[in-house]
Amino acid sequence: MGFLVTTLIFVVIGFIASLCTRICFNQGPSKNLLHLTLVNTATTCCWMMWAIVYLAQMKPLIVPILSEE
């Protein structure tokens, strides 16, 4: 449940950031495309980082067992 809710939060934040970029930085078609690409890439990268950390905690790595020689 937490994964889905937080994913939806990231989608909403990305959508709001894209709208703000369209409204605040309206400088022409090529600049708008660059700004939207950067905003969407940043949102996706932040979500991926969060998802990797979140999912890594679900099944953590087992501590290696040292051999007693």
N, CA, C and O atoms as a Maestro MAE file, in Angstrom:
{
 s_m_m2io_version
 :::
 2.0.0
}

f_m_ct {
 s_m_title
 :::
 protein
 m_atom[276] {
  # First column is atom index #
  i_m_mmod_type
  r_m_x_coord
  r_m_y_coord
  r_m_z_coord
  i_m_residue_number
  s_m_chain_name
  s_m_pdb_residue_name
  s_m_pdb_atom_name
  i_m_atomic_number
  :::
  1 25 0.821 -1.194 0.000 1 A "MET " " N  " 7
  2 3 0.000 0.000 0.000 1 A "MET " " CA " 6
  3 2 0.865 1.257 0.000 1 A "MET " " C  " 6
  4 15 0.564 2.224 -0.701 1 A "MET " " O  " 8
  5 25 1.940 1.241 0.788 2 A "GLY " " N  " 7
  6 3 2.815 2.404 0.873 2 A "GLY " " CA " 6
  7 2 3.520 2.694 -0.441 2 A "GLY " " C  " 6
  8 15 3.734 3.854 -0.792 2 A "GLY " " O  " 8
  9 25 3.883 1.641 -1.169 3 A "PHE " " N  " 7
  10 3 4.568 1.822 -2.445 3 A "PHE " " CA " 6
  11 2 3.652 2.516 -3.449 3 A "PHE " " C  " 6
  12 15 4.075 3.438 -4.146 3 A "PHE " " O  " 8
  13 25 2.413 2.078 -3.520 4 A "LEU " " N  " 7
  14 3 1.458 2.655 -4.470 4 A "LEU " " CA " 6
  15 2 1.139 4.104 -4.114 4 A "LEU " " C  " 6
  16 15 1.098 4.965 -4.993 4 A "LEU " " O  " 8
  17 25 0.916 4.374 -2.847 5 A "VAL " " N  " 7
  18 3 0.569 5.739 -2.426 5 A "VAL " " CA " 6
  19 2 1.713 6.699 -2.721 5 A "VAL " " C  " 6
  20 15 1.488 7.787 -3.252 5 A "VAL " " O  " 8
  21 25 2.931 6.307 -2.384 6 A "THR " " N  " 7
  22 3 4.067 7.190 -2.620 6 A "THR " " CA " 6
  23 2 4.340 7.346 -4.116 6 A "THR " " C  " 6
  24 15 4.754 8.419 -4.555 6 A "THR " " O  " 8
  25 25 4.118 6.309 -4.893 7 A "THR " " N  " 7
  26 3 4.256 6.424 -6.342 7 A "THR " " CA " 6
  27 2 3.250 7.433 -6.896 7 A "THR " " C  " 6
  28 15 3.590 8.234 -7.766 7 A "THR " " O  " 8
  29 25 2.038 7.397 -6.403 8 A "LEU " " N  " 7
  30 3 1.033 8.373 -6.832 8 A "LEU " " CA " 6
  31 2 1.417 9.785 -6.403 8 A "LEU " " C  " 6
  32 15 1.159 10.743 -7.132 8 A "LEU " " O  " 8
  33 25 2.025 9.923 -5.237 9 A "ILE " " N  " 7
  34 3 2.496 11.237 -4.784 9 A "ILE " " CA " 6
  35 2 3.569 11.756 -5.733 9 A "ILE " " C  " 6
  36 15 3.558 12.935 -6.085 9 A "ILE " " O  " 8
  37 25 4.492 10.900 -6.150 10 A "PHE " " N  " 7
  38 3 5.518 11.319 -7.098 10 A "PHE " " CA " 6
  39 2 4.906 11.703 -8.444 10 A "PHE " " C  " 6
  40 15 5.375 12.645 -9.084 10 A "PHE " " O  " 8
  41 25 3.885 11.003 -8.878 11 A "VAL " " N  " 7
  42 3 3.214 11.338 -10.133 11 A "VAL " " CA " 6
  43 2 2.551 12.713 -10.022 11 A "VAL " " C  " 6
  44 15 2.641 13.523 -10.944 11 A "VAL " " O  " 8
  45 25 1.897 12.970 -8.911 12 A "VAL " " N  " 7
  46 3 1.241 14.265 -8.707 12 A "VAL " " CA " 6
  47 2 2.272 15.386 -8.642 12 A "VAL " " C  " 6
  48 15 2.069 16.445 -9.237 12 A "VAL " " O  " 8
  49 25 3.376 15.169 -7.926 13 A "ILE " " N  " 7
  50 3 4.429 16.179 -7.839 13 A "ILE " " CA " 6
  51 2 5.029 16.448 -9.217 13 A "ILE " " C  " 6
  52 15 5.286 17.600 -9.568 13 A "ILE " " O  " 8
  53 25 5.253 15.395 -9.996 14 A "GLY " " N  " 7
  54 3 5.779 15.570 -11.346 14 A "GLY " " CA " 6
  55 2 4.819 16.338 -12.239 14 A "GLY " " C  " 6
  56 15 5.240 17.173 -13.040 14 A "GLY " " O  " 8
  57 25 3.533 16.056 -12.103 15 A "PHE " " N  " 7
  58 3 2.527 16.763 -12.899 15 A "PHE " " CA " 6
  59 2 2.466 18.238 -12.521 15 A "PHE " " C  " 6
  60 15 2.395 19.101 -13.396 15 A "PHE " " O  " 8
  61 25 2.492 18.529 -11.227 16 A "ILE " " N  " 7
  62 3 2.464 19.919 -10.758 16 A "ILE " " CA " 6
  63 2 3.734 20.653 -11.194 16 A "ILE " " C  " 6
  64 15 3.667 21.804 -11.624 16 A "ILE " " O  " 8
  65 25 4.879 20.000 -11.087 17 A "ALA " " N  " 7
  66 3 6.139 20.628 -11.514 17 A "ALA " " CA " 6
  67 2 6.130 20.886 -13.019 17 A "ALA " " C  " 6
  68 15 6.652 21.905 -13.473 17 A "ALA " " O  " 8
  69 25 5.547 19.980 -13.795 18 A "SER " " N  " 7
  70 3 5.450 20.191 -15.242 18 A "SER " " CA " 6
  71 2 4.548 21.374 -15.571 18 A "SER " " C  " 6
  72 15 4.859 22.169 -16.458 18 A "SER " " O  " 8
  73 25 3.434 21.491 -14.858 19 A "LEU " " N  " 7
  74 3 2.547 22.633 -15.080 19 A "LEU " " CA " 6
  75 2 3.227 23.947 -14.698 19 A "LEU " " C  " 6
  76 15 3.112 24.940 -15.416 19 A "LEU " " O  " 8
  77 25 3.931 23.951 -13.571 20 A "CYS " " N  " 7
  78 3 4.644 25.166 -13.153 20 A "CYS " " CA " 6
  79 2 5.727 25.534 -14.162 20 A "CYS " " C  " 6
  80 15 5.962 26.714 -14.425 20 A "CYS " " O  " 8
  81 25 6.373 24.541 -14.716 21 A "THR " " N  " 7
  82 3 7.394 24.804 -15.725 21 A "THR " " CA " 6
  83 2 6.769 25.408 -16.978 21 A "THR " " C  " 6
  84 15 7.323 26.339 -17.564 21 A "THR " " O  " 8
  85 25 5.622 24.886 -17.387 22 A "ARG " " N  " 7
  86 3 4.934 25.429 -18.567 22 A "ARG " " CA " 6
  87 2 4.493 26.868 -18.347 22 A "ARG " " C  " 6
  88 15 4.568 27.691 -19.260 22 A "ARG " " O  " 8
  89 25 4.030 27.175 -17.127 23 A "ILE " " N  " 7
  90 3 3.508 28.509 -16.848 23 A "ILE " " CA " 6
  91 2 4.643 29.516 -16.622 23 A "ILE " " C  " 6
  92 15 4.609 30.619 -17.166 23 A "ILE " " O  " 8
  93 25 5.635 29.143 -15.829 24 A "CYS " " N  " 7
  94 3 6.672 30.096 -15.409 24 A "CYS " " CA " 6
  95 2 7.787 30.283 -16.435 24 A "CYS " " C  " 6
  96 15 8.351 31.372 -16.538 24 A "CYS " " O  " 8
  97 25 8.110 29.251 -17.184 25 A "PHE " " N  " 7
  98 3 9.253 29.314 -18.095 25 A "PHE " " CA " 6
  99 2 8.820 29.120 -19.543 25 A "PHE " " C  " 6
  100 15 9.366 28.266 -20.241 25 A "PHE " " O  " 8
  101 25 7.866 29.887 -19.993 26 A "ASN " " N  " 7
  102 3 7.354 29.774 -21.357 26 A "ASN " " CA " 6
  103 2 8.243 30.604 -22.279 26 A "ASN " " C  " 6
  104 15 8.007 31.800 -22.455 26 A "ASN " " O  " 8
  105 25 9.270 29.976 -22.872 27 A "GLN " " N  " 7
  106 3 10.252 30.701 -23.677 27 A "GLN " " CA " 6
  107 2 10.334 30.209 -25.120 27 A "GLN " " C  " 6
  108 15 11.258 30.593 -25.837 27 A "GLN " " O  " 8
  109 25 9.439 29.408 -25.547 28 A "GLY " " N  " 7
  110 3 9.482 28.899 -26.916 28 A "GLY " " CA " 6
  111 2 9.376 27.394 -26.917 28 A "GLY " " C  " 6
  112 15 9.569 26.763 -25.878 28 A "GLY " " O  " 8
  113 25 9.073 26.796 -28.066 29 A "PRO " " N  " 7
  114 3 8.825 25.355 -28.116 29 A "PRO " " CA " 6
  115 2 10.030 24.502 -27.741 29 A "PRO " " C  " 6
  116 15 9.881 23.508 -27.030 29 A "PRO " " O  " 8
  117 25 11.221 24.874 -28.207 30 A "SER " " N  " 7
  118 3 12.372 24.017 -27.915 30 A "SER " " CA " 6
  119 2 12.797 24.138 -26.458 30 A "SER " " C  " 6
  120 15 13.193 23.144 -25.851 30 A "SER " " O  " 8
  121 25 12.722 25.338 -25.887 31 A "LYS " " N  " 7
  122 3 13.066 25.526 -24.471 31 A "LYS " " CA " 6
  123 2 12.052 24.824 -23.576 31 A "LYS " " C  " 6
  124 15 12.414 24.216 -22.569 31 A "LYS " " O  " 8
  125 25 10.765 24.915 -23.955 32 A "ASN " " N  " 7
  126 3 9.729 24.252 -23.158 32 A "ASN " " CA " 6
  127 2 9.938 22.748 -23.147 32 A "ASN " " C  " 6
  128 15 9.783 22.106 -22.108 32 A "ASN " " O  " 8
  129 25 10.284 22.189 -24.284 33 A "LEU " " N  " 7
  130 3 10.522 20.752 -24.359 33 A "LEU " " CA " 6
  131 2 11.708 20.354 -23.492 33 A "LEU " " C  " 6
  132 15 11.663 19.332 -22.808 33 A "LEU " " O  " 8
  133 25 12.764 21.151 -23.517 34 A "LEU " " N  " 7
  134 3 13.932 20.873 -22.681 34 A "LEU " " CA " 6
  135 2 13.574 20.946 -21.206 34 A "LEU " " C  " 6
  136 15 13.963 20.070 -20.434 34 A "LEU " " O  " 8
  137 25 12.841 21.973 -20.801 35 A "HIS " " N  " 7
  138 3 12.465 22.117 -19.399 35 A "HIS " " CA " 6
  139 2 11.567 20.968 -18.943 35 A "HIS " " C  " 6
  140 15 11.751 20.425 -17.854 35 A "HIS " " O  " 8
  141 25 10.611 20.605 -19.768 36 A "LEU " " N  " 7
  142 3 9.723 19.496 -19.391 36 A "LEU " " CA " 6
  143 2 10.487 18.177 -19.315 36 A "LEU " " C  " 6
  144 15 10.227 17.352 -18.439 36 A "LEU " " O  " 8
  145 25 11.422 17.985 -20.227 37 A "THR " " N  " 7
  146 3 12.243 16.770 -20.193 37 A "THR " " CA " 6
  147 2 13.074 16.716 -18.915 37 A "THR " " C  " 6
  148 15 13.180 15.663 -18.287 37 A "THR " " O  " 8
  149 25 13.658 17.840 -18.530 38 A "LEU " " N  " 7
  150 3 14.454 17.873 -17.307 38 A "LEU " " CA " 6
  151 2 13.606 17.630 -16.063 38 A "LEU " " C  " 6
  152 15 14.021 16.901 -15.162 38 A "LEU " " O  " 8
  153 25 12.434 18.229 -16.008 39 A "VAL " " N  " 7
  154 3 11.550 18.036 -14.857 39 A "VAL " " CA " 6
  155 2 11.099 16.585 -14.764 39 A "VAL " " C  " 6
  156 15 11.117 15.998 -13.682 39 A "VAL " " O  " 8
  157 25 10.697 16.006 -15.886 40 A "ASN " " N  " 7
  158 3 10.243 14.615 -15.872 40 A "ASN " " CA " 6
  159 2 11.384 13.652 -15.550 40 A "ASN " " C  " 6
  160 15 11.176 12.664 -14.846 40 A "ASN " " O  " 8
  161 25 12.577 13.927 -16.053 41 A "THR " " N  " 7
  162 3 13.728 13.080 -15.749 41 A "THR " " CA " 6
  163 2 14.088 13.166 -14.269 41 A "THR " " C  " 6
  164 15 14.382 12.150 -13.639 41 A "THR " " O  " 8
  165 25 14.065 14.371 -13.718 42 A "ALA " " N  " 7
  166 3 14.381 14.536 -12.295 42 A "ALA " " CA " 6
  167 2 13.352 13.833 -11.419 42 A "ALA " " C  " 6
  168 15 13.713 13.187 -10.434 42 A "ALA " " O  " 8
  169 25 12.079 13.953 -11.767 43 A "THR " " N  " 7
  170 3 11.029 13.281 -10.996 43 A "THR " " CA " 6
  171 2 11.182 11.767 -11.080 43 A "THR " " C  " 6
  172 15 11.044 11.076 -10.070 43 A "THR " " O  " 8
  173 25 11.462 11.249 -12.253 44 A "THR " " N  " 7
  174 3 11.640 9.808 -12.429 44 A "THR " " CA " 6
  175 2 12.855 9.293 -11.662 44 A "THR " " C  " 6
  176 15 12.800 8.233 -11.038 44 A "THR " " O  " 8
  177 25 13.946 10.044 -11.711 45 A "CYS " " N  " 7
  178 3 15.157 9.619 -10.992 45 A "CYS " " CA " 6
  179 2 14.949 9.637 -9.483 45 A "CYS " " C  " 6
  180 15 15.407 8.736 -8.780 45 A "CYS " " O  " 8
  181 25 14.255 10.665 -8.983 46 A "CYS " " N  " 7
  182 3 13.961 10.709 -7.538 46 A "CYS " " CA " 6
  183 2 13.057 9.547 -7.138 46 A "CYS " " C  " 6
  184 15 13.269 8.928 -6.095 46 A "CYS " " O  " 8
  185 25 12.046 9.247 -7.964 47 A "TRP " " N  " 7
  186 3 11.169 8.119 -7.663 47 A "TRP " " CA " 6
  187 2 11.943 6.801 -7.684 47 A "TRP " " C  " 6
  188 15 11.747 5.952 -6.815 47 A "TRP " " O  " 8
  189 25 12.821 6.630 -8.675 48 A "MET " " N  " 7
  190 3 13.594 5.387 -8.761 48 A "MET " " CA " 6
  191 2 14.506 5.218 -7.550 48 A "MET " " C  " 6
  192 15 14.633 4.116 -7.018 48 A "MET " " O  " 8
  193 25 15.137 6.301 -7.115 49 A "MET " " N  " 7
  194 3 15.991 6.225 -5.933 49 A "MET " " CA " 6
  195 2 15.175 5.836 -4.707 49 A "MET " " C  " 6
  196 15 15.588 4.981 -3.924 49 A "MET " " O  " 8
  197 25 14.015 6.466 -4.545 50 A "TRP " " N  " 7
  198 3 13.159 6.126 -3.418 50 A "TRP " " CA " 6
  199 2 12.698 4.662 -3.519 50 A "TRP " " C  " 6
  200 15 12.719 3.942 -2.521 50 A "TRP " " O  " 8
  201 25 12.289 4.226 -4.696 51 A "ALA " " N  " 7
  202 3 11.782 2.866 -4.877 51 A "ALA " " CA " 6
  203 2 12.863 1.829 -4.590 51 A "ALA " " C  " 6
  204 15 12.582 0.805 -3.967 51 A "ALA " " O  " 8
  205 25 14.088 2.076 -5.033 52 A "ILE " " N  " 7
  206 3 15.180 1.129 -4.784 52 A "ILE " " CA " 6
  207 2 15.457 1.012 -3.293 52 A "ILE " " C  " 6
  208 15 15.626 -0.092 -2.775 52 A "ILE " " O  " 8
  209 25 15.502 2.148 -2.602 53 A "VAL " " N  " 7
  210 3 15.754 2.119 -1.155 53 A "VAL " " CA " 6
  211 2 14.592 1.450 -0.434 53 A "VAL " " C  " 6
  212 15 14.809 0.651 0.477 53 A "VAL " " O  " 8
  213 25 13.369 1.763 -0.827 54 A "TYR " " N  " 7
  214 3 12.192 1.176 -0.186 54 A "TYR " " CA " 6
  215 2 12.136 -0.340 -0.391 54 A "TYR " " C  " 6
  216 15 11.897 -1.091 0.555 54 A "TYR " " O  " 8
  217 25 12.355 -0.777 -1.618 55 A "LEU " " N  " 7
  218 3 12.279 -2.205 -1.902 55 A "LEU " " CA " 6
  219 2 13.465 -2.975 -1.338 55 A "LEU " " C  " 6
  220 15 13.338 -4.159 -1.025 55 A "LEU " " O  " 8
  221 25 14.619 -2.321 -1.202 56 A "ALA " " N  " 7
  222 3 15.778 -2.992 -0.621 56 A "ALA " " CA " 6
  223 2 15.558 -3.292 0.855 56 A "ALA " " C  " 6
  224 15 16.153 -4.228 1.387 56 A "ALA " " O  " 8
  225 25 14.725 -2.524 1.515 57 A "GLN " " N  " 7
  226 3 14.452 -2.764 2.931 57 A "GLN " " CA " 6
  227 2 13.469 -3.902 3.142 57 A "GLN " " C  " 6
  228 15 13.364 -4.432 4.248 57 A "GLN " " O  " 8
  229 25 12.746 -4.283 2.095 58 A "MET " " N  " 7
  230 3 11.791 -5.380 2.236 58 A "MET " " CA " 6
  231 2 12.488 -6.726 2.382 58 A "MET " " C  " 6
  232 15 12.015 -7.601 3.108 58 A "MET " " O  " 8
  233 25 13.607 -6.889 1.695 59 A "LYS " " N  " 7
  234 3 14.374 -8.119 1.788 59 A "LYS " " CA " 6
  235 2 15.855 -7.736 1.854 59 A "LYS " " C  " 6
  236 15 16.546 -7.731 0.836 59 A "LYS " " O  " 8
  237 25 16.333 -7.418 3.052 60 A "PRO " " N  " 7
  238 3 17.725 -6.968 3.163 60 A "PRO " " CA " 6
  239 2 18.708 -8.103 2.910 60 A "PRO " " C  " 6
  240 15 18.364 -9.280 3.016 60 A "PRO " " O  " 8
  241 25 19.923 -7.731 2.578 61 A "LEU " " N  " 7
  242 3 20.973 -8.722 2.386 61 A "LEU " " CA " 6
  243 2 21.321 -9.376 3.711 61 A "LEU " " C  " 6
  244 15 21.309 -8.733 4.761 61 A "LEU " " O  " 8
  245 25 21.629 -10.659 3.648 62 A "ILE " " N  " 7
  246 3 22.000 -11.387 4.860 62 A "ILE " " CA " 6
  247 2 23.459 -11.094 5.160 62 A "ILE " " C  " 6
  248 15 24.294 -11.041 4.257 62 A "ILE " " O  " 8
  249 25 23.755 -10.905 6.434 63 A "VAL " " N  " 7
  250 3 25.122 -10.648 6.847 63 A "VAL " " CA " 6
  251 2 25.951 -11.886 6.569 63 A "VAL " " C  " 6
  252 15 25.533 -12.988 6.925 63 A "VAL " " O  " 8
  253 25 27.125 -11.741 5.938 64 A "PRO " " N  " 7
  254 3 27.948 -12.910 5.651 64 A "PRO " " CA " 6
  255 2 28.419 -13.597 6.940 64 A "PRO " " C  " 6
  256 15 28.726 -12.944 7.938 64 A "PRO " " O  " 8
  257 25 28.465 -14.918 6.887 65 A "ILE " " N  " 7
  258 3 28.921 -15.695 8.042 65 A "ILE " " CA " 6
  259 2 30.417 -15.964 7.866 65 A "ILE " " C  " 6
  260 15 30.839 -16.572 6.882 65 A "ILE " " O  " 8
  261 25 31.205 -15.505 8.829 66 A "LEU " " N  " 7
  262 3 32.647 -15.711 8.777 66 A "LEU " " CA " 6
  263 2 32.989 -17.142 9.172 66 A "LEU " " C  " 6
  264 15 32.432 -17.682 10.127 66 A "LEU " " O  " 8
  265 25 33.896 -17.743 8.439 67 A "SER " " N  " 7
  266 3 34.338 -19.095 8.806 67 A "SER " " CA " 6
  267 2 35.390 -18.977 9.900 67 A "SER " " C  " 6
  268 15 36.251 -18.099 9.854 67 A "SER " " O  " 8
  269 25 35.312 -19.865 10.878 68 A "GLU " " N  " 7
  270 3 36.252 -19.840 11.991 68 A "GLU " " CA " 6
  271 2 37.355 -20.838 11.719 68 A "GLU " " C  " 6
  272 15 37.237 -22.006 12.087 68 A "GLU " " O  " 8
  273 25 38.423 -20.398 11.082 69 A "GLU " " N  " 7
  274 3 39.534 -21.293 10.766 69 A "GLU " " CA " 6
  275 2 40.682 -21.057 11.695 69 A "GLU " " C  " 6
  276 15 41.713 -21.720 11.583 69 A "GLU " " O  " 8
  :::
 }
 m_bond[275] {
  # First column is bond index #
  i_m_from
  i_m_to
  i_m_order
  :::
  1 1 2 1
  2 2 3 1
  3 3 4 2
  4 3 5 1
  5 5 6 1
  6 6 7 1
  7 7 8 2
  8 7 9 1
  9 9 10 1
  10 10 11 1
  11 11 12 2
  12 11 13 1
  13 13 14 1
  14 14 15 1
  15 15 16 2
  16 15 17 1
  17 17 18 1
  18 18 19 1
  19 19 20 2
  20 19 21 1
  21 21 22 1
  22 22 23 1
  23 23 24 2
  24 23 25 1
  25 25 26 1
  26 26 27 1
  27 27 28 2
  28 27 29 1
  29 29 30 1
  30 30 31 1
  31 31 32 2
  32 31 33 1
  33 33 34 1
  34 34 35 1
  35 35 36 2
  36 35 37 1
  37 37 38 1
  38 38 39 1
  39 39 40 2
  40 39 41 1
  41 41 42 1
  42 42 43 1
  43 43 44 2
  44 43 45 1
  45 45 46 1
  46 46 47 1
  47 47 48 2
  48 47 49 1
  49 49 50 1
  50 50 51 1
  51 51 52 2
  52 51 53 1
  53 53 54 1
  54 54 55 1
  55 55 56 2
  56 55 57 1
  57 57 58 1
  58 58 59 1
  59 59 60 2
  60 59 61 1
  61 61 62 1
  62 62 63 1
  63 63 64 2
  64 63 65 1
  65 65 66 1
  66 66 67 1
  67 67 68 2
  68 67 69 1
  69 69 70 1
  70 70 71 1
  71 71 72 2
  72 71 73 1
  73 73 74 1
  74 74 75 1
  75 75 76 2
  76 75 77 1
  77 77 78 1
  78 78 79 1
  79 79 80 2
  80 79 81 1
  81 81 82 1
  82 82 83 1
  83 83 84 2
  84 83 85 1
  85 85 86 1
  86 86 87 1
  87 87 88 2
  88 87 89 1
  89 89 90 1
  90 90 91 1
  91 91 92 2
  92 91 93 1
  93 93 94 1
  94 94 95 1
  95 95 96 2
  96 95 97 1
  97 97 98 1
  98 98 99 1
  99 99 100 2
  100 99 101 1
  101 101 102 1
  102 102 103 1
  103 103 104 2
  104 103 105 1
  105 105 106 1
  106 106 107 1
  107 107 108 2
  108 107 109 1
  109 109 110 1
  110 110 111 1
  111 111 112 2
  112 111 113 1
  113 113 114 1
  114 114 115 1
  115 115 116 2
  116 115 117 1
  117 117 118 1
  118 118 119 1
  119 119 120 2
  120 119 121 1
  121 121 122 1
  122 122 123 1
  123 123 124 2
  124 123 125 1
  125 125 126 1
  126 126 127 1
  127 127 128 2
  128 127 129 1
  129 129 130 1
  130 130 131 1
  131 131 132 2
  132 131 133 1
  133 133 134 1
  134 134 135 1
  135 135 136 2
  136 135 137 1
  137 137 138 1
  138 138 139 1
  139 139 140 2
  140 139 141 1
  141 141 142 1
  142 142 143 1
  143 143 144 2
  144 143 145 1
  145 145 146 1
  146 146 147 1
  147 147 148 2
  148 147 149 1
  149 149 150 1
  150 150 151 1
  151 151 152 2
  152 151 153 1
  153 153 154 1
  154 154 155 1
  155 155 156 2
  156 155 157 1
  157 157 158 1
  158 158 159 1
  159 159 160 2
  160 159 161 1
  161 161 162 1
  162 162 163 1
  163 163 164 2
  164 163 165 1
  165 165 166 1
  166 166 167 1
  167 167 168 2
  168 167 169 1
  169 169 170 1
  170 170 171 1
  171 171 172 2
  172 171 173 1
  173 173 174 1
  174 174 175 1
  175 175 176 2
  176 175 177 1
  177 177 178 1
  178 178 179 1
  179 179 180 2
  180 179 181 1
  181 181 182 1
  182 182 183 1
  183 183 184 2
  184 183 185 1
  185 185 186 1
  186 186 187 1
  187 187 188 2
  188 187 189 1
  189 189 190 1
  190 190 191 1
  191 191 192 2
  192 191 193 1
  193 193 194 1
  194 194 195 1
  195 195 196 2
  196 195 197 1
  197 197 198 1
  198 198 199 1
  199 199 200 2
  200 199 201 1
  201 201 202 1
  202 202 203 1
  203 203 204 2
  204 203 205 1
  205 205 206 1
  206 206 207 1
  207 207 208 2
  208 207 209 1
  209 209 210 1
  210 210 211 1
  211 211 212 2
  212 211 213 1
  213 213 214 1
  214 214 215 1
  215 215 216 2
  216 215 217 1
  217 217 218 1
  218 218 219 1
  219 219 220 2
  220 219 221 1
  221 221 222 1
  222 222 223 1
  223 223 224 2
  224 223 225 1
  225 225 226 1
  226 226 227 1
  227 227 228 2
  228 227 229 1
  229 229 230 1
  230 230 231 1
  231 231 232 2
  232 231 233 1
  233 233 234 1
  234 234 235 1
  235 235 236 2
  236 235 237 1
  237 237 238 1
  238 238 239 1
  239 239 240 2
  240 239 241 1
  241 241 242 1
  242 242 243 1
  243 243 244 2
  244 243 245 1
  245 245 246 1
  246 246 247 1
  247 247 248 2
  248 247 249 1
  249 249 250 1
  250 250 251 1
  251 251 252 2
  252 251 253 1
  253 253 254 1
  254 254 255 1
  255 255 256 2
  256 255 257 1
  257 257 258 1
  258 258 259 1
  259 259 260 2
  260 259 261 1
  261 261 262 1
  262 262 263 1
  263 263 264 2
  264 263 265 1
  265 265 266 1
  266 266 267 1
  267 267 268 2
  268 267 269 1
  269 269 270 1
  270 270 271 1
  271 271 272 2
  272 271 273 1
  273 273 274 1
  274 274 275 1
  275 275 276 2
  :::
 }
}
